[in-house]
Amino acid sequence: MTLSLSLPWATPKVMVPSKTRKKRSARRPSLNRVSPAANCPSWARSAKRSIKVGSSPRKNGWWSRVSRRSVSSAMVSPLSNRPTFRRPARRQRNSLSPPGAVLVKHTKWRVTRKTRLGRPDSFGAKAPGMRVDLFDFDLPRERIAVRPAEPREAARLLRVGPGAALQDLSVRDFPALLAPGDLLVLNDTRVIPARLKGRVGAGGVEVTLHFQEALDCWRCFAKPARKLTPGREILFAEDFRAVVESRGEGGEAVLRFNVAGAALMAALEAHGRLPLPPYMGREDDARDRTDYQTVYARVDGAVAAPTAGLHLTPALLDALAARGIGRVAVTLHVGAGTFLPVTADDTNDHRMHAERGVLTPEVAATINATRAAGGKIVAVGTTALRLLESAADDSGIVHPFDEATRLFLVPGARFKVVDRLLTNFHLPRSTLFMLVSAFAGLETMHAAYAHAIAAGYRFYSYGDTSLLSRAVAGSAAD
């Protein structure tokens, strides 16, 4: 028996049968067995049901989805490691179905339209996502950087061009890779000491702030969360405390402090610690207060650094300006949710964390003018990219933005603004690796990461960086 992989980025077609002869209409459709998935509608979990065309049932009006590729008698579903076996059916074309779809027997076919992964299908059911383990890879522990390169621009840079063309360079080469008239978009958020240790009654608790609700109110992750019942007080210092407003899932709680605004930021500076990513495996120190900030950080509010910008120095920014490359700043306050693993098996089941962003009218006008003049938009970091794509309409026009975004990008997404992306190397199975795979292509990124691991690149926040080019239309998912 031959097995072939059903690729989740293969664009299927929606097929509707034309009218059939009456002697065929009474036949019961022959269904194929499919692998059930939690996000599939109920009709796709059963091999005994199908959805009929229109509001009134017709015996000869059965829906199905197929693609243009032929497959053998068995295939592996992207939503399961089990092979999906197909029973022979007379007068049925061999076809590759998207995960979770029900294949039925037809006599005639006509194409109606194409569907896109992640979008609703023609009768309103949720389209299947992608298996999260497609974004997995093995990373040796010694490849994780715990300190940044010295000096910052000495870090390595992997240039990833279209078609997985790879080039080993240095961050010092970055200005030469851009053209006059291009526009660099930076994230000027500043990391605050958002990790606090306090007392609840006779016990201790540690909280990490991650999203500001009001001047005196923050969402946080707490350990142990069981102590944070609504109404209880947490004492961080004699003059610095908070009351638990509510408690959510996954160790999350909402705290209201006894100080607000600038006074709250001053209290955090005095009593808080920098929330270094957990994969560093160490406590923060005085050196991190400088190392874990970009040189252009100015707006307090992030609890994690926009790490691609850590490589840029004043001298490098001057070199970019001298080459005729413009520069604007946006603000997206990076939350601690960026470190949370994706625990779902399917991307459709993942709930993206919220991050608050600001893009001013002046910056929006500059970006739109650059694109109109033929310049490339270069996002420094995934945070800048997510904000730009959140602020753009379907035609690619960027508008002012001042709200929270939960934009979650996976292969199949359409990028409307950003042409190139400067970004570090990310965790396996993370939303960030999914984003870069959506931007440059999943197979391209797996090849680039395999090369980076073999060549000794340093990974994660304090590691090396890469410059990605957006995949050409039609191959965004490789």
C-alpha positions as CSV (number, residue, x, y, z in Angstrom):
1,M,0.0,0.0,0.0
2,T,1.3,3.4,-0.9
3,L,1.0,6.4,1.5
4,S,1.0,10.0,0.4
5,L,0.9,13.1,2.5
6,S,-2.1,15.3,2.4
7,L,-0.5,18.8,2.6
8,P,-2.7,21.2,4.5
9,W,-1.7,24.2,2.3
10,A,-2.9,22.5,-0.9
11,T,-5.7,24.7,-2.1
12,P,-8.9,22.6,-2.6
13,K,-11.7,23.2,-5.0
14,V,-15.4,23.1,-4.0
15,M,-17.3,20.8,-6.3
16,V,-21.0,20.6,-6.7
17,P,-22.6,17.9,-8.8
18,S,-24.7,18.8,-11.7
19,K,-28.1,17.2,-12.2
20,T,-27.8,13.4,-12.6
21,R,-30.1,10.9,-14.2
22,K,-33.0,9.9,-12.0
23,K,-32.0,6.3,-12.0
24,R,-28.8,7.3,-10.2
25,S,-30.5,9.7,-7.7
26,A,-31.8,7.1,-5.4
27,R,-28.4,5.6,-4.8
28,R,-26.9,6.1,-1.4
29,P,-23.5,7.9,-1.6
30,S,-20.4,5.9,-0.8
31,L,-18.5,7.8,1.9
32,N,-14.8,7.6,2.7
33,R,-13.6,7.2,6.3
34,V,-12.0,10.4,7.6
35,S,-9.9,11.1,10.7
36,P,-12.1,13.0,13.2
37,A,-10.8,16.3,14.6
38,A,-12.0,18.4,17.5
39,N,-12.5,21.5,15.3
40,C,-14.4,19.7,12.5
41,P,-18.1,20.2,12.3
42,S,-20.3,17.3,13.4
43,W,-21.1,16.4,9.8
44,A,-17.4,15.7,9.1
45,R,-17.0,13.4,12.1
46,S,-19.5,10.9,11.0
47,A,-19.2,8.6,8.0
48,K,-23.0,8.2,8.0
49,R,-24.0,11.8,7.2
50,S,-23.5,14.3,4.4
51,I,-24.7,17.9,3.8
52,K,-27.1,18.5,1.0
53,V,-27.1,21.4,-1.3
54,G,-29.5,24.3,-0.5
55,S,-32.2,24.5,2.1
56,S,-34.4,21.8,0.7
57,P,-32.9,18.2,0.6
58,R,-32.4,16.6,-2.7
59,K,-31.3,13.1,-3.2
60,N,-28.9,13.9,-5.9
61,G,-27.4,17.1,-4.4
62,W,-24.4,16.1,-2.3
63,W,-21.6,18.4,-1.3
64,S,-17.9,17.4,-1.5
65,R,-14.5,19.0,-1.8
66,V,-11.7,17.7,-3.9
67,S,-8.4,19.0,-5.3
68,R,-6.6,18.5,-8.6
69,R,-4.1,16.0,-7.2
70,S,-4.4,12.2,-7.5
71,V,-3.7,10.0,-4.6
72,S,-3.3,6.3,-3.9
73,S,-5.7,4.2,-1.9
74,A,-4.5,5.5,1.5
75,M,-3.2,8.9,2.7
76,V,-2.1,10.4,6.0
77,S,-4.4,13.1,7.4
78,P,-2.7,16.3,8.6
79,L,-4.9,16.2,11.7
80,S,-3.8,12.7,12.7
81,N,-0.8,10.5,12.5
82,R,-3.1,7.6,11.5
83,P,-3.5,6.9,7.8
84,T,-6.9,7.7,6.3
85,F,-8.0,4.8,4.2
86,R,-10.3,5.3,1.2
87,R,-12.8,2.6,0.1
88,P,-13.2,2.0,-3.6
89,A,-16.4,3.6,-5.0
90,R,-17.7,3.2,-8.5
91,R,-17.6,6.3,-10.8
92,Q,-15.8,8.3,-8.1
93,R,-12.7,10.3,-9.0
94,N,-9.6,9.8,-6.9
95,S,-8.9,13.0,-5.1
96,L,-7.1,14.7,-2.2
97,S,-9.5,16.1,0.4
98,P,-8.7,18.7,2.9
99,P,-8.5,17.4,6.5
100,G,-12.0,16.9,8.1
101,A,-13.8,16.8,4.7
102,V,-16.3,14.1,3.7
103,L,-15.8,12.7,0.3
104,V,-18.9,11.3,-1.5
105,K,-19.6,9.6,-4.8
106,H,-20.7,11.7,-7.7
107,T,-21.4,11.1,-11.4
108,K,-20.7,14.6,-12.8
109,W,-18.7,17.6,-11.5
110,R,-18.5,21.2,-12.1
111,V,-16.2,23.8,-10.4
112,T,-17.9,26.5,-8.4
113,R,-15.1,28.3,-6.5
114,K,-12.0,27.8,-4.5
115,T,-11.7,27.9,-0.8
116,R,-8.9,29.1,1.4
117,L,-7.6,27.3,4.5
118,G,-8.7,29.0,7.6
119,R,-11.8,30.6,6.0
120,P,-15.4,29.5,6.2
121,D,-16.4,27.1,3.5
122,S,-19.4,27.5,1.2
123,F,-22.0,26.5,3.7
124,G,-20.7,28.2,6.8
125,A,-18.8,25.4,8.5
126,K,-15.4,26.2,10.0
127,A,-12.6,25.3,7.5
128,P,-9.9,22.9,8.8
129,G,-6.7,24.4,10.2
130,M,-3.2,22.9,10.3
131,R,-1.6,20.3,12.6
132,V,0.5,22.1,15.1
133,D,3.2,19.4,14.9
134,L,3.9,20.5,11.4
135,F,5.7,23.4,13.1
136,D,7.9,21.2,15.3
137,F,11.7,20.7,15.0
138,D,14.5,19.5,17.2
139,L,16.8,22.1,18.7
140,P,19.9,21.3,20.8
141,R,20.0,23.0,24.1
142,E,23.4,24.5,23.4
143,R,21.9,26.5,20.5
144,I,19.9,28.7,23.0
145,A,21.6,32.0,23.7
146,V,21.6,33.3,27.3
147,R,23.6,36.4,26.6
148,P,23.6,38.7,23.5
149,A,26.5,39.1,21.1
150,E,29.1,41.8,21.9
151,P,28.9,44.2,20.2
152,R,25.2,43.9,19.2
153,E,25.9,44.2,15.4
154,A,28.4,41.3,15.6
155,A,25.5,38.9,15.7
156,R,25.1,36.6,12.7
157,L,22.3,37.2,10.1
158,L,20.9,34.5,7.8
159,R,19.4,35.9,4.7
160,V,16.5,33.8,3.5
161,G,15.5,34.6,-0.1
162,P,12.7,33.3,-2.3
163,G,13.0,29.6,-3.0
164,A,14.9,28.9,0.2
165,A,18.1,30.6,-1.1
166,L,20.3,31.0,2.0
167,Q,23.2,33.3,2.7
168,D,25.3,33.5,5.9
169,L,26.0,37.2,6.8
170,S,26.5,39.5,9.8
171,V,24.1,42.1,11.2
172,R,26.7,44.7,10.0
173,D,25.7,43.7,6.4
174,F,22.0,44.6,7.0
175,P,22.1,48.1,5.4
176,A,23.6,46.7,2.2
177,L,20.6,44.3,1.9
178,L,18.1,47.1,1.6
179,A,17.6,49.6,-1.2
180,P,17.2,53.4,-1.1
181,G,13.6,54.3,-0.7
182,D,12.8,51.3,1.5
183,L,11.2,52.0,4.9
184,L,12.2,50.4,8.2
185,V,9.4,50.0,10.8
186,L,10.6,49.7,14.4
187,N,8.7,48.8,17.6
188,D,9.6,51.4,20.2
189,T,8.0,49.7,23.2
190,R,10.1,49.5,26.4
191,V,10.2,46.4,28.6
192,I,9.0,47.1,32.2
193,P,10.1,45.1,35.3
194,A,6.8,43.1,35.2
195,R,7.7,40.2,37.5
196,L,6.7,40.7,41.1
197,K,7.0,38.6,44.2
198,G,4.5,39.2,47.0
199,R,2.7,37.7,50.0
200,V,-0.8,36.4,50.2
201,G,-1.6,35.7,53.8
202,A,1.2,33.5,55.1
203,G,2.3,32.3,51.7
204,G,4.2,33.6,48.8
205,V,3.1,34.2,45.2
206,E,4.8,35.4,42.0
207,V,3.0,37.3,39.3
208,T,4.0,38.4,35.8
209,L,2.0,41.3,34.4
210,H,1.2,40.9,30.7
211,F,-1.7,43.2,29.7
212,Q,-2.7,46.6,31.0
213,E,-6.5,47.0,31.4
214,A,-6.4,50.5,33.0
215,L,-3.9,52.9,34.6
216,D,-4.1,50.8,37.9
217,C,-5.2,47.5,36.5
218,W,-3.2,44.6,34.9
219,R,-3.8,41.1,33.8
220,C,-1.2,38.7,35.1
221,F,0.0,35.1,35.2
222,A,0.3,33.9,38.8
223,K,2.2,31.0,40.5
224,P,0.5,29.5,42.4
225,A,-2.8,30.8,41.1
226,R,-4.9,28.9,43.6
227,K,-4.1,31.6,46.2
228,L,-5.6,34.4,44.1
229,T,-9.2,34.3,44.9
230,P,-11.2,37.5,44.2
231,G,-10.9,40.1,46.9
232,R,-7.6,38.8,48.4
233,E,-4.8,41.3,48.8
234,I,-1.2,40.8,47.6
235,L,1.5,42.7,49.5
236,F,4.5,43.4,47.3
237,A,6.0,46.1,49.6
238,E,4.8,48.1,52.6
239,D,3.4,50.8,50.3
240,F,2.8,48.7,47.2
241,R,-0.1,46.2,47.0
242,A,-2.9,44.9,44.8
243,V,-6.3,43.4,45.2
244,V,-7.4,40.4,43.1
245,E,-10.3,41.6,40.9
246,S,-11.0,38.2,39.2
247,R,-9.4,35.0,38.2
248,G,-9.4,33.3,34.8
249,E,-8.1,30.1,33.3
250,G,-4.5,29.0,33.0
251,G,-3.2,30.8,36.1
252,E,-4.4,34.2,34.8
253,A,-5.8,36.9,37.2
254,V,-6.7,40.6,37.1
255,L,-5.0,42.8,39.7
256,R,-5.9,46.3,40.8
257,F,-3.0,48.2,42.4
258,N,-3.1,50.9,45.0
259,V,-1.1,53.2,42.7
260,A,-1.7,54.1,39.1
261,G,0.0,55.6,36.0
262,A,3.5,57.0,36.6
263,A,3.4,56.0,40.3
264,L,2.8,52.4,39.3
265,M,5.6,52.4,36.8
266,A,7.9,53.8,39.5
267,A,6.8,51.1,41.9
268,L,7.6,48.4,39.3
269,E,11.0,49.9,38.7
270,A,11.7,49.7,42.5
271,H,10.2,46.3,43.3
272,G,9.9,44.4,40.0
273,R,12.3,42.1,38.0
274,L,12.7,41.8,34.2
275,P,10.7,38.8,33.0
276,L,13.4,37.0,31.1
277,P,12.1,34.2,28.8
278,P,11.9,30.9,30.8
279,Y,14.1,29.1,28.3
280,M,17.1,31.2,29.4
281,G,17.0,29.3,32.7
282,R,18.4,32.1,34.8
283,E,17.4,35.1,36.9
284,D,17.8,38.6,35.4
285,D,20.7,40.8,36.5
286,A,21.8,44.4,36.2
287,R,23.3,43.8,32.7
288,D,19.9,42.7,31.4
289,R,18.4,46.1,32.2
290,T,20.4,47.4,29.2
291,D,20.8,44.2,27.1
292,Y,17.1,43.5,27.1
293,Q,16.1,46.9,25.7
294,T,16.3,48.2,22.2
295,V,18.3,51.4,21.8
296,Y,15.2,53.2,20.6
297,A,12.8,52.0,23.3
298,R,10.7,54.8,24.7
299,V,7.1,53.8,25.5
300,D,6.7,51.8,28.8
301,G,4.4,48.8,28.6
302,A,6.1,45.6,27.2
303,V,6.8,42.6,29.3
304,A,9.1,41.0,26.6
305,A,11.5,42.7,24.3
306,P,10.9,43.0,20.5
307,T,14.1,41.0,20.1
308,A,14.9,41.6,16.4
309,G,15.6,45.3,17.3
310,L,18.2,44.3,20.0
311,H,20.7,44.0,17.1
312,L,20.4,47.6,16.0
313,T,22.8,50.2,17.3
314,P,22.9,54.0,16.8
315,A,25.8,53.5,14.3
316,L,23.8,50.9,12.3
317,L,20.7,53.2,12.3
318,D,22.9,56.0,11.0
319,A,24.3,53.8,8.2
320,L,20.7,52.9,7.2
321,A,19.8,56.6,7.0
322,A,22.9,57.4,5.0
323,R,21.9,54.8,2.4
324,G,18.5,56.5,2.0
325,I,16.4,54.1,4.0
326,G,13.6,55.7,5.9
327,R,12.6,54.8,9.5
328,V,9.3,55.1,11.4
329,A,8.3,53.7,14.8
330,V,5.1,52.0,15.9
331,T,4.2,50.7,19.4
332,L,3.1,47.2,20.2
333,H,3.4,46.2,23.9
334,V,4.7,42.6,23.8
335,G,2.9,40.4,26.3
336,A,4.1,37.4,28.3
337,G,1.7,35.3,26.2
338,T,4.3,35.3,23.4
339,F,6.2,32.7,25.5
340,L,3.1,30.4,26.0
341,P,3.3,27.2,24.1
342,V,0.6,26.2,21.7
343,T,-1.0,23.3,23.5
344,A,-3.8,22.6,20.9
345,D,-3.3,20.0,18.2
346,D,-4.8,22.2,15.5
347,T,-4.2,25.8,14.8
348,N,-7.9,26.6,14.7
349,D,-8.2,25.6,18.4
350,H,-5.5,28.0,19.6
351,R,-6.6,31.2,21.3
352,M,-4.1,34.0,20.5
353,H,-3.1,36.4,23.3
354,A,-4.0,40.1,23.0
355,E,-1.4,42.8,22.7
356,R,-2.1,46.5,22.6
357,G,-0.7,48.6,19.7
358,V,-0.6,52.2,18.5
359,L,0.1,53.4,14.9
360,T,-0.3,57.1,14.4
361,P,-1.8,58.8,11.4
362,E,1.6,60.3,10.4
363,V,3.2,56.9,10.4
364,A,0.3,55.4,8.4
365,A,0.7,58.2,5.8
366,T,4.5,57.5,5.5
367,I,4.0,53.8,5.0
368,N,1.3,54.3,2.3
369,A,3.5,56.9,0.5
370,T,6.5,54.5,0.5
371,R,4.4,51.7,-0.9
372,A,2.9,54.0,-3.6
373,A,6.5,55.1,-4.6
374,G,7.6,51.4,-5.0
375,G,9.6,51.2,-1.8
376,K,9.7,48.0,0.3
377,I,8.3,47.9,3.9
378,V,10.8,46.2,6.2
379,A,9.4,45.2,9.6
380,V,11.9,44.8,12.4
381,G,10.4,42.0,14.4
382,T,7.2,40.0,14.3
383,T,5.5,42.5,16.6
384,A,5.9,45.3,14.1
385,L,4.6,43.0,11.3
386,R,1.5,42.0,13.3
387,L,0.6,45.6,14.0
388,L,1.1,46.7,10.4
389,E,-1.1,43.8,9.1
390,S,-3.7,44.5,11.8
391,A,-3.9,48.1,10.7
392,A,-4.2,47.5,7.0
393,D,-7.4,47.0,5.0
394,D,-7.9,44.4,2.3
395,S,-6.3,46.7,-0.4
396,G,-3.1,47.1,1.7
397,I,-3.8,50.7,2.8
398,V,-2.6,51.2,6.4
399,H,-4.9,53.2,8.7
400,P,-4.2,54.7,12.2
401,F,-4.6,52.0,14.9
402,D,-5.0,52.2,18.7
403,E,-6.4,49.0,20.2
404,A,-5.5,45.4,21.0
405,T,-4.8,42.8,18.3
406,R,-5.1,39.1,18.4
407,L,-3.9,38.6,14.9
408,F,-2.7,35.0,14.4
409,L,-0.9,34.2,11.1
410,V,-0.5,30.7,9.8
411,P,0.4,29.5,6.3
412,G,-2.3,30.5,3.9
413,A,-2.6,34.0,5.3
414,R,-2.3,37.0,2.9
415,F,0.3,39.6,3.8
416,K,-0.9,43.0,2.6
417,V,1.8,45.4,3.7
418,V,5.2,43.9,4.8
419,D,7.7,42.9,2.1
420,R,10.6,41.8,4.3
421,L,11.0,40.8,7.9
422,L,14.0,41.0,10.3
423,T,13.4,38.4,13.0
424,N,15.3,36.1,15.4
425,F,15.0,32.3,15.5
426,H,11.9,31.1,17.3
427,L,10.7,28.3,19.4
428,P,9.3,25.1,17.8
429,R,5.5,24.9,17.8
430,S,5.2,28.6,18.7
431,T,2.9,31.2,17.1
432,L,6.1,33.1,16.0
433,F,7.4,30.1,14.0
434,M,4.0,29.8,12.5
435,L,4.1,33.5,11.6
436,V,7.5,33.2,9.8
437,S,6.3,30.1,8.1
438,A,3.2,31.9,6.8
439,F,5.4,34.8,5.6
440,A,8.3,32.9,3.9
441,G,6.8,29.4,3.5
442,L,6.7,26.4,5.8
443,E,9.2,24.3,3.8
444,T,11.5,27.3,3.3
445,M,11.6,27.9,7.1
446,H,12.2,24.3,8.0
447,A,15.1,24.3,5.5
448,A,16.5,27.6,6.9
449,Y,16.2,26.4,10.5
450,A,17.9,23.1,9.7
451,H,20.8,25.1,8.1
452,A,21.0,27.5,11.1
453,I,21.2,24.6,13.6
454,A,23.9,22.9,11.6
455,A,25.8,26.1,11.1
456,G,25.8,27.0,14.8
457,Y,23.4,30.0,14.8
458,R,22.3,31.1,18.3
459,F,18.5,30.9,18.9
460,Y,15.8,32.9,20.7
461,S,15.8,36.4,22.3
462,Y,19.5,36.9,22.7
463,G,20.4,34.9,19.6
464,D,21.2,35.7,16.0
465,T,18.7,37.0,13.4
466,S,17.4,36.4,9.9
467,L,16.1,38.5,7.1
468,L,13.1,37.0,5.3
469,S,11.6,37.8,2.0
470,R,7.8,37.4,1.6
471,A,6.9,34.4,-0.4
472,V,5.5,35.1,-3.9
473,A,1.8,35.0,-4.4
474,G,0.6,31.4,-4.7
475,S,3.4,29.9,-2.7
476,A,3.0,31.5,0.7
477,A,2.7,28.1,2.3
478,D,5.3,26.4,0.1
